[in-house]
Amino acid sequence: MRTGVFLRWVAHPLTVGATAVLLVNDHLLKPAWPGLVTGKLSDVAGLVAAPPVLGLLLGLFLAARLAATAAVLVTGAAFALVKLTAAGAGVASAAWSVVNGPSVILADPTDLVAVPALGLSWWAWRRVTAAPPLPDGLVFRLRVVVAVPFAVLAITATSAPDDRTPAVESVKTEGSQVVIEAAGGIYGSSSGADGWRFLSQVPSMDGSATAPPQRQAEACVPDVAAHCYRVRGHAGLDTQGMLPSGGRPPGVDETTDAGRTWYTAWEMPAARWEFVLRQHPFPAGVVHLSKLASVEVAVRAVPGGHEVIVANGVEGLVVRGADGAWRRVPVVVPETGLDIRPAPLTAFGRVIGDNVNYAGLLAVLALLIGTTLAAARVRARRGRGLTAVVPLVLFIVLGLPVLGVVAFLTSDAGMSTVPWLVTALCLVGAGAGLTLAQRLLRRSRMTAVIAAAVLTGLAFVAPALGWTVGHPQEHASAVALGLILAAACLPVIVAAGWWAGARDPAVPPVMVDPPWPRYPSGPPWPVDPPGPRQGV
């Protein structure tokens, strides 16, 4: 196995320990004791755990020593680029936003003190190459199956920041500028759309303070009292932030007759609300409904008409210009690290982690069905064969608790695709490896069963990928279509399993030339055909 040494690198006690430190620090220590020590500890542990994972990928294409060296050097170079340059931090923020939900990574040269931790990772590599290979038994396979996904998840699925989920919670007009309250700070802008600058911290509430001020849910156009706007709040959402049947998504209503009739001026598309909601995960899965809704509105007169600014929670701002056009506006202040952006309505492959997870489980289930059929045919012919199914069944049973732990570790990342994609690939890959390892089943034919199982998983997840780009619009429709396509693959699985367990076709005997006749007194088998006798 070409990547065997890299699997041992990932499963080395130092790598496993660094992975555990990274998970505990990000999910427990940082929220409890934020500071310099816990911040740098994640960098150290990550630099120890990252090279083995990268080496596992590079080992598929490069020689072992070259791949290990490249893994360490690339990890160090990428870490330095992110911590030293704003461009590198921006690329990392964009990548982590896809992996772990909306994220902001800031350049911080002080984090480079953790670079020597790469030496520990290289030391672990030298140890695994110098040690004798471990036996390729079931215990080692399970150790690798557990170590690899958790090492990847520890690197990608870090917890959300321990502070409150950043959201625009208030908006007001003060003279010629717009003032908003977001993430515990007060910011001002003359345009109300960009150029935000930090003004002050939000005053803390102590025991003697009065109740929080009421939000302005309705505001009228200056000098036109009959023309008003109001925000809906979160009345149309359930406790999990979902939009029930008949519910109205966050939006703004407008009246021009002093409130006698109201009509929708702007709202989030109801069909895409779930996709938007998934891109704003809350820590520990606790949904704060007030941060999902349009909570306050302000109206001010501008040249050419009036302008409406709406505090839209985790979605930033919604602004109606003097031309009557509505647009969603981000709130970005690089000086303080504030970055609140509206989620896109379409983004290929984003936030379908649950669908990817179910696709992996369906693929493993399909693999079990095909393997069972093949083993049953072998048993009918040889009297044994069903034992080939036992390792796969045990793997599925042991994999369920692993999925539960992964769900806990990625709870702050919501439905991010990549962590669950890693888990699904590990599940299917390990199941395929256990199937091919059975001597009673022919590998050349079991590859057809594996291909049919993978096809089943892809058939289920394909409509979900279409949902991320808007076709279909509803997530429930994508799930239903995926189930139909996966069920349609069942005959393919059955046919592949039946064929994999069939008897090989009879091979006709190969006819060989008869040996040359030998003489009683001659050699037993002459090298060359005997020539004519001399003297006859």
N, C-alpha and C positions, 0 to 999 in steps of 0.2 A: 504494500500500500504506500503510494508515493507521499501522501500527507501524514503518514503515521507518526513521524517524529514531531510534526507540528501539533498533532492531537495530544501527544504526551506533553508538549510545551504548554498547551492550554490547560491540561489537567495537572500540571505541576503544583505542588502545595503552595509555592510562593504566588503563582498566578491566581489560584483559587482563593488564597488569603487576601490578596489585593482586591479581588472582586468582592469578597465579603465586606472588606473595609469600605470600599466605594459605595456599596448598597446601604450599609448601616449609617455611614456618614451623611449621605445625601438624604436619606429618609428619616433618620432619627436625630443624629447629633446636630446637623445644621439647623433644623427648626428649633431645637432646644437651646443650643449655645452658638448662635451665629457669631462669626468673628474670624480672626486671622488664622487660627490653628485649624479649624474645621474647613475653612476655605482652601488652604494649601494642602490639607490632607487628601482632598478629592483629586487634586492635580497629581500628587505623588502616586496614589493608587491607580489613577487612570493611566499614567505613563508606564506603569508596570503591567497592567492588564491589556493595554491596546496592542503592543507589538505581536504577541502570540496570535491574536485574532486576525490581524492583518497578514501575518505570516501564513496562516492557514489558507488564505486566499491566494497569496503570491506563490505558495508552494505548489499550486496546480500548474504553474507555467514555468517556474525557475528551479534551478538546482537548490538543494536544501540550504546550504550555507549562504548562497547568494540571496535567497529569498529571506532568510532570517536577518541578514545584514541590512537588506533594503527595508524590511519592516521596521527595524529600529530607527534607521536614518530618516525614513519618510515620516514616522511618528514624531520624531524630534523636530524635523523641519516644519511640519504642519503646525505643531504646537507653537513654535517660535513665530511663525508667520501670523497666526491668529493673535498672539499676545503682543506683538510688536507693531502691527500695522492696522489701520482702520479698515483697509480693504479686506484683509484677511478676516477680521472680526465680522465684517458685513457678510462675507461668503459663509462663514460658520453659522451666523444667525439665520441666514436663509435656509441652510441645510438642516439645522436643528429644528427650524419651524416645520419642515416637512416631516422630520422624524418624531419630534416630541411635542408638536403643537407650537403656537406662537411663542418665540423665544428671542431673547436679546443677549448677545455675548459681546462684552466690551473688551477692548485691548487693555491689558494690564501687564506691563513689563515685570512687575514684582513676582508674577507667577513663574518666571523662568528659574527661580530658585529650585523648582521641582525637577528640572531637566536631568540632574544626576540619577534620578530614579530609573532612567533608561538603562543604567549600568546593572541594576538589579534584574531587570528583564533579560539582559544579555547573559548574566550569570546563570539564570535559570535555563536558558538555551544551552549553554555549555554543559550544564549538569545532565540534561536529558540526552544530549548527543554522546556524552561519555559513558552513561549508564547503559547496561545491557537492555535490549528491548523487553518490554513487559509482555507477558503472554496475552495473546489475542483471544481472551475469554470473555464470557458474558459480563463479569464484574467490571473489567476494564471498559467494555463498550458502554455499560451504564454510566460509569464514571465520566466518560467522554460526552455522552448524551446530555448529562446534567451540566458539565463544566462549560461546554461550548456555548449553548444558548444563554446561560447566565452571565458569562463573560461579555457577550455582545450586548445583552440587555443592560448590564451595569454601565456600559460605556454610553449607550444611546438613550436609555429610558431613565434619565436622572429625574429627580423630583422637581416640582415647580418651586419657585422662590417661596420662602417662608412668609413673606409679607403678603398683604392683601392682594387679591387679583386686581391689577390696574384697570380702572374704568373711569370714564368721565361721569361724575355724579352730580354736577351742578353747572349751570351756565347763567350768566347775568351780563347786562350791559352797564358799564360805568363810564359815563362821558363818551369819549370817542373810541373806547376799547371794549373788547369782549373779555370777560374774566371767567375762567372755568376752575372747577375743583376736581383734581384727579390724583389718585394714588397718594393721598395725604399731603398734596401740595397745591398751591394756588398759582395759576399761570395766566398771563395776559397776552392779548394780540390785538393789534389795531384792525386787521383784516377779518379776524374771526375764522380764518381758514388755515393760515400758516404763520410762520414767524413767531411762534410761541416763546415766551421767556418766563423764567421762574420768578415769582414775586415773593412768596413766603410759604411757610408751612401752615397747614390747617391747624388752628388752635385746638389743643387737646381738651377733651371733656373731662372734668373732674366731678367729684360727688356733689359739689355745690352748684354746678352749672345747670342752666335751664335745659329744657328739652330741645332737641335739634330743630332747626328752622324748617318750616314747611316748604316743600318744593313748589315752584311755580308751574303748575301743570297746564295753565292757560294764560295766554297773553294776546293782546290786541294790537293792531297797527296804530302807531301814533296818529292822533287826530282823526282816526276812523274807528270809532268805538264799535261799530257793527261788524267789522271785519276782524275775526279772531282766529287763533290756532290753539289746539290743545293736544297733548300727548295722551296715549292710551294707557301707559304703564304696563303692568304684567298681568292684568286681569284675564287675558285670553290664554295664559300658559298654565300648565299643570305644575305640580310640585317639583318635577324633574326638568322643567323648562321646555317640555315638548308642547306641541300645538295640537290639542285634541280636535276631533272632528267638529267642525262648526266654529272653532276658536279663531280669533283674529290675531295676526302677527303684530309685533311692535310697529307703530306707525304714528302718523300725525293727521288729525282731522281739521277741517276748515269750515268756517261759517261766514257768510256775508250778510246775514239778516239778524244779527244780535243773538244767535244761538237757537233760533227757532228750528233750523234744519242744519245738519252737519253732513259733510261728505268727506271721503278720503282724499287727502292731499298727497300723502306719500305713505307707503308701507313696504315692509320687507316682503318679497314674494313668498307666499305661504308654502308653495311646493319646494322651495329651497331653504326653508327655515331650519329643518333638521340638519342639513349640510353645514349651514352657518353655525348652528349650536355646537356641533361636534368639534369645530375648530377653536372653541373657547372652553377648554376643560377647566374645571375648578379643582383646587387641591382636595385630595381625599374624596372626590366625587360629591362634595357638599355644594349644591347649586344655590347661589344667591340670586333670587329672581329679580331683585331690584337692579342688578347689574346687567341683566339681559334686556332691559326694556328702555324705551325712551322715557326719561324721568323728569325732564324740565325743559321749558321752551322760553326763548327770549326773542323779541321782535324789535328791530330798530329801523329808523328811516335812513335811507342811503340815496345818493343821486340816482334818479331814474325810477324810484319806487321804494320798496322796503325789503329787508332781509330777515330771514327766520333762521335762528341757530338753535339746534336741539341737542341736548346732552343725551347721547345714545349708549351709555354704559360701556361695556367692553368693546363695542363697535365704534367708539370714538364720537364723532359729531356727524349730524346731518344738517346740511345748510341749503336753504333756498335763496338763490340770488335774486337780484332785482329783475332779471329776465324771466323769473318764474320756474327755472330749472332746479330740480333737487339733485343733490349729490352727497355721497358719503365721504367724509373727510377724516384722514388720520390725524392724530396728535402726537408729534414727535419732538422731543427736546433732548438732543444729544448730550447737553451739559449735565443733565440729571439722570440720563438713561431711560427716561420715559418714552415708551413706544407703544401706542395704542392704535391698532390698524383695523379697519373693517375687513372681515373675512371675505375672500372671493366667493362668488356664487357658483363657480365651477373651477375645479383644479384636478387634473387627472391623477387618480390613484390616492388622493388624500383622504384621511380619516375613515378608512374602511377596515380598521383592524379587526373588528368582530367578524366581518365577512371573510377576511383572509384566514382567521382562526378556524371558522367553521369549514372553510374549504379544505384546510389541512386535515381536520378530523374526518371529513367525508372521504378524502383521498385514502387515509389510513383504513377506514371502514371498507372502502372498495377493495383495497389491497387484501384485507382479511377475507372478504368474500371470494375473490379470485383464487387466493392461496388455498382456502378450504376446499374449493371445487377440485383444484389440481391434486391436492393431497388425498381427497376421497377417491379419485380415479386410480391413483397409485396404490392406495390401500386395497381397492377391489382387485387389482392385478397381482400385487405382491404380498398381500396380507398385512401390510404395515404402511404407514405414511402419514397418518393424522398427527403424529408427534411433531411434524414440521410446522404445525399451526401454533403449538404451545408457546414458543418464544414471542411470537407476534401478539398473542393474547396477553401475556404477561407484560409486554411493553405498553400496550394500551392501558392496562390497569395501573401501571406505575406512572404513565404519562398524565393521567387525570390530576393527581395532586400537584404535579409540576405546572400544569396549566393554571391551577388555582393560585400558586405562588406567583407566577408570571402576571396574572391579572392583578394581584395585590401590588406588585412592584411597579406596574404601569398604570395604576389608577389615576395618578396625577397627570398622565399624558393623554387621558381620554381614549379616543379611538384611533390614535396614531397608527399608521399602517406598518412602518418598518419594524417595530418590536415584535408585532404579531407575525409579520412575514418571516422574520428570523425563526420564531418558534415553529411556525408551520413547516418551513423547509427542514428544520431539524427533525421534526416528527416524521415527515414523509421520508427523508433520507435515512433515518435510523430504521424505520420500518422496512424500507427497501433493502437495506443492508442485512437485516435479520432474515429476510426472505431468501436472498441470494446465498446466504451462508448454509442453507439446508441442503445436505448432500442427496436426499431422496428426490429432490426436484431439480430438473435440468435448468441451469442458469440461462441458457440461450432462449428457452421458452418462457421462463418466468419474467424476462424483460418485457414481454408483451403484456403480462398482468400489471407490472409496474407502470407501463405506459398508459394502460387503460385507467388505472387509479389516478394518475396525474391528470389525465384528460377529464375525469369526473370533477376533481377539484377546480380545474380551470373553467369548466363549464358552469360551475356554481358561482365563481367569483367574477366571471365576465360581465354579467349584467350590473354588478356593483361598480365595476370600473366605468361602465357606461353612465351610471347614475352620477358619478363624480363630474362628468362633463355635461350633464343635463338630459341624458337619454337613457332610461326614462326619468321623469321629473321626481317621482315619488320613490322613496327608499323601499317601502313595502312592496311596490310593484317589482323592483329589482330583485328582492329576496324571493318572491313568488316565482319569477321567471327563472332564477337560478336553480331553484328546487326542481322545476320542470325539466330543465336541461340536464341536471345531474341525474334525475330519474331516467331520462332517455339514454344515458350512458350505461345503465344496468345491463342491457343485452350485450353490450361490448365487453363488459367485465366478465359476464358468464361465459361468453364464447372464448375469451382469452384464457380463463381458468380451465375450461373444458379441454381446450387444445393443449394447454401446458401439461396436463396430466395424461395425455394420450400416449399409447405405445409408439415407439419409433417405427417407421416403415421398415419392412424387411430389406436387408441389403443383399443383392445376389452375390453368390460366391465368386471370387476372382479365379479365373482359369489360368494356371501356370503351365509352362512347357514341361513335359516329362523329362526326367533326367536322362542323360545319355546312358545307353546300355554299357554295362561293364563286363569285362572278361573275368573268368574265374581266377586266373592267376595274376591279373593286373591290379592296379591300385583301386581302392574302393570308389573313389570319385575322381576321375581324371580332370585336370584343369581345362584341357582343350578336347574337343571331340577326337576320338581315335582315328588315325589315318589308316589307309590300307596296309595290310600286313606285307612285310618285306619277304621276298623269296617265295612267294606263293605262285 
